[in-house]
Amino acid sequence: MFNGGEIQNAQELISNIAFEEAQEDRLLQNMLPTKDNLLRRRALSMDQAHCVSGCTENHNA
């Protein structure tokens, strides 16, 4: 029915597609403006990250 080469090629194709989709998902997740992502990109300071709601002073949750 199928030879070993065809099965291996199909497995590699499926693996590559799954890997590419995982990379795209990770990229989209890292673009979301969560506190963790903003801290990682240095768009927030640690003081701002602990702020709960539009702080002018530091409020801890």
C-alpha angles and dihedrals in degrees: 000000000000126000123222094257094056092050092048091049091050092049092050091049092051091047092051093049092049091048093050092049091050090052092050091049091049091049092052092047091051090053094058110103097240119150091251093052093045090050091049090052090045092239089126131045121225089254091055091047091060092051113107105196125006094311126198087180128031113275119182121214 
